[in-house]
Amino acid sequence: MDLQKTILLCDDEPAILKAAEFKLCSAGLRVLTANDGEAAWEIVCRDYPDLVISDCQMPRLDGIGLLRRLRGDARFAALPVILLTAKGFELDKSQLQDELNVMDVLPKPFSPREILARATAILEKQALSQQQ
């Protein structure tokens, strides 16, 4: 896999952001971080990451709002997204996949190893489809 892949990690909980960022960076990925959806949107527009991993519940613009904004913009309509959800804030994964083309939904708490595995799988699948 191309280790120059860039992931945008967006979460308003600093401990989650740091742990996931460390694990992803340790795997050789470039990681950009944001603590709310508005900051994430600015980063997406400026840096066009290969994957967005976003929490659902955040200030200013939540993860679903960010996802709707991404899907409404032709430049980012196909950008892979993983949504993170807090316990008790269950999302209908199949509905999100159908309506907003979400690649995966990961409930909190999760291990940094799990987020790396899911991100790597999506990036590898993306790389294979680009080769064809």
N, C-alpha and C positions, 0 to 999 in steps of 0.2 A: 504494500500500500504506500502511496505517496505520503511521506511524512510532513510535507509542507501544507497539509490540509489545515484550514482554519475553522475553529468552532467558536461561536458566540454563546457564552454561558450567561444566563440572566436570572438572577435570584436576589431577593431583598434580604436574605439571611446570610450575613457575612461568613459564618462557620461553614455553611453548605457550599457557598461560592469558593472559599479557600480550599476545602477538601477536594472538591470535584476538579477545580483548576489544577491543583497539584498533581492529581492522578493523570489527568489528560496531558499535561505538560511533560510529565515523566515518561509518557508513551511517545513523545516526540511530536505532539500536535501543537499547533499555535493556538493559543486561547485568548480571546478577548472577553472582557467581563462588563456587565452592566447590572445596576441594582434596581432598575425599573424598566417598564416597557418603552417609555419615551426615549430613554438613553439607548436602549437596545435598537430601536428604530433608527436613530441617528448613526449608530455603528454599522448596521446593515447597509444603509444607504452609502456610507463612506467606504466600507471595506468588503462588502459582499462575501460573507463567510460561506463555507461549504455546508455548514450545519448550524442550526440554532437549537439550543437546549434552553427552555424557558419555564420558569415557575408559572403557575396559573394565577396565584393571588399575590399581587404586587401593587405598590402605590402608583399613582399617575396613570399608568396604562397597564392593565393586567395581561396575562399571557394569552387569553382568548382574544382580547382586543388587538394585541400585537399580531396574532395569527391572522385575524380578519384583515388587518391592514396589509400584511404581507401578501395574502391571497388576492387582495383587490388591486395589487400593483403588478403589472405584467412582468416586470423585471424579476420579481421574487415569487411568482405564483408557484413555481416548482421547487423552491428552496426547502430541503428537508427540515422538519421540525420534530423535536421530542418535547412533550409537555411533562412537567413535574407537578404532582398534586400532593397536597397535604392530606394526612389521614383525616377521614370524615368529609373530605371534599371530593367525593367520587365523581368521575366523569365517565360518560358512555363512550368507551374507546371506539366502538364501531361507528357510532354517529359522528365522532370527530374525524375519523378516517374518511367517511363518506362525504361529509360536508366541507371539511377544511383540509383534507389531505394530510392529516397528522401521521407521521411515521410510527410513533410509539408514544405510550403514556406510561410514566414511571411513578408509582406512588412513593411518597416519603414515609418513613425514612428508607433510604436506599444506601447501598454501599458504593463508594467511589469505584470499586472494581466493576460493579454492575453498570454504572453509567458509561464507563470506558468500553465495556463489552458491547453495549447497545449502540454507542456512537460509532465504534469501529465497524460493526456489522453494516450499519447504514452507509458509511463512507465507502466501504468495500463494494457494496451493492451498486452504489452510485458510480464508482470507478469502472466497474464491469459494464454497466449500461452505456457509459460514455465511449467505451472501446468498441462497442458493436455498431 
